Amino acid sequence: MEHWNFTLGSGFILIGILNDSLSPELICATVTVLYTLALTSNGFLLLAITMDARLHVPMYLLLGQLSLMDLLFTSVVTPKAFVDYLLSENTISFGGCAFQMFLALTLGGAEDLLLAFMAYDRYVAICHPLNYMVLMRPRVCWLMVATSWVLSSLSALGHTLYTMHFPFCMSQEISHLLCEIPPLLKLACADTSRYELMVYVTGVTFLLLPLSAIVSSYTLILLTVLHMPSNEGRRKALVTCSSHLTVVGMFYGAATFMYVLPSSLHSPKQDNIISVFYTIVTPALNPLIYSLRNKEVMGALRRVLGKHIL
């Protein structure tokens, strides 16, 4: 089988959900609304956390990082998909594809680890409130943030370099919204079975370890909440934790479908739908889930907007 070379002129054609849909105009309008919502909601949440001194606590520092990751993640994918659809130009260069893959893997991996650290933060706050400011002092928080970014960047770099070193066949069409490992490996002319196994193992490990930490944290939280004497305390703890668990469920559900389930169990069309969910829908919903039921965030947002904008 003939190969095409990795030159600056070589590239791929992304066949995303906007190009492979019966109602592309409706999908495009929906994506535009969701992306606008993701930009504004995450932007306002970051503004409130940055500008309001009352939110300069560990919980909101980590939440701010989550909003930043969501904002960057959706911006890595959505603007290009939107412009490609408007211009009917779906190509992406070899270097652009590699860079997009690296950014998506970095941001996805960082969010994966950060959600585990956020669960630990809630565990300390509810189960060890008297030691909270010691166990979650600023240095520890920033170490958590740095660990999330550094480990995910290293993992993403390794996967990107190894995936892009394969020779690819004449077909340059990627049946996916963005450059990701599974759809790209389908275009490789070499035997990728060993690497696919490695992707599966690393994917399971990268997901399972943080998820285990989350499950353990919330098991201990639940046991503590059940023994709380105050109904108000129980309600406040459950409201805070339910927001985080909703975000965890959406993120890990999509990631498990994409990287843990064997490719034989899902089609390219299903992959496209899932990719829209975790690159566009989830970043739009996350800040709403965290802020709408949080009086501190809504109060801070009103104060910041009232003082600096209105």
C-alpha positions, -999 to +999 in steps of 0.1 A: +000+000+000+013+034-010+022+059+018+021+096+017+051+115+032+051+137+063+059+170+046+047+205+053+023+201+025+008+169+038-023+170+059-055+154+070-092+161+063-114+162+094-149+149+088-165+161+120-202+161+130-208+194+111-198+177+078-214+144+085-249+154+095-283+155+080-290+189+095-256+207+095-271+242+098-290+232+130-259+214+144-238+245+136-262+268+153-263+246+184-225+244+185-222+281+182-246+287+211-228+261+233-194+276+225-206+311+233-221+298+266-188+280+274-168+312+268-191+335+288-198+312+317-162+300+322-150+336+316-173+350+342-165+323+367-127+329+363-134+367+367-153+362+399-127+338+414-098+361+404-113+394+414-132+385+446-110+380+476-136+360+494-131+332+468-094+331+473-096+297+490-084+262+479-118+250+466-122+280+443-085+280+432-091+244+419-124+254+404-108+283+386-082+259+371-111+236+359-128+266+342-095+275+326-090+240+313-126+238+300-121+272+283-089+261+266-102+226+257-133+238+238-112+266+221-087+240+208-115+223+188-146+245+183-134+276+164-116+255+138-146+232+133-168+263+129-146+281+105-140+249+085-177+245+081-183+281+070-154+280+045-160+244+034-124+238+041-118+208+064-081+203+060-055+204+088-018+202+084+003+174+098+019+198+123-015+213+131-030+179+137-001+169+160-004+202+179-042+198+183-038+163+196-011+174+221-033+202+234-064+180+237-046+152+254-029+177+278-061+195+288-081+162+290-055+146+312-051+177+334-088+178+340-088+141+348-062+146+376-077+179+388-111+163+394-094+138+417-076+166+436-110+185+439-125+154+454-097+153+479-103+189+487-140+182+495-129+152+516-106+173+537-131+201+540-159+178+552-141+151+571-112+172+586-125+208+587-103+219+616-071+209+596-084+222+563-062+253+560-032+232+570-038+202+547-049+225+518-025+254+523-016+274+491+016+255+485-002+222+484-029+236+461-004+249+436+015+216+438-018+199+429-023+222+400+013+219+387+011+181+390-020+180+369-005+201+341+030+185+341+020+149+342-007+154+315+017+173+293+044+146+295+018+119+288+004+139+259+038+146+244+047+109+244+015+098+229+015+125+203+051+118+191+045+080+190+011+083+172+024+107+146+055+086+138+034+060+120+032+060+082-003+069+071-021+056+040-033+075+010-067+081+027-063+114+046-099+116+059-102+114+097-138+106+106-137+127+137-142+162+150-105+166+160-072+148+158-072+121+184-054+088+188-081+062+179-093+077+146-057+085+135-045+049+141-071+037+117-052+055+089-018+040+098-003+015+073+019-002+100+008-027+126-005-006+155-019-034+176+008-032+203+005+006+205-033+003+207-029-020+237-005+005+253-030+033+247-057+012+263-035+003+293-024+039+299-059+052+293-074+028+319-046+036+343-049+074+338-087+071+344-088+044+370-064+058+395-080+093+398-115+077+397-105+054+425-093+084+445-127+101+438-147+071+448-127+067+480-130+104+489-168+104+484-173+071+503-156+087+533-175+119+528-208+101+527-200+082+559-192+116+576-223+133+562-246+106+575-232+112+610-237+150+609-261+162+636-272+192+616-296+189+587-284+222+573-248+209+574-258+177+556-277+196+530-248+220+523-223+192+520-245+172+497-252+202+474-215+210+471-206+173+464-234+167+440-221+194+417-187+178+416-201+143+411-222+155+382-191+169+364-171+137+373-199+116+358-200+135+325-162+136+321-154+100+330-184+087+310-172+103+278-135+094+284-143+058+292-164+055+260-135+070+239-104+054+254-114+024+274-141+006+254-126-014+225-130+004+191-151-025+178-179-015+203-183+020+189-186+035+154-170+067+140-204+084+141-208+076+178-172+088+184-181+121+167-211+126+190-191+118+221-163+141+210-189+170+208-201+161+242-167+163+260-152+192+239-182+215+236-212+204+258-193+196+290-172+228+291-205+248+286-223+230+314-195+227+340-195+263+352-233+264+353-234+232+374-209+247+399-222+283+401-260+282+398-264+264+431-235+281+448-245+313+467-208+323+472-200+322+435-232+340+425-227+367+452-191+372+441-202+375+404-228+401+413-202+421+433-175+419+406-199+428+378-215+456+398-181+471+407-161+468+375-186+465+347-221+478+355 
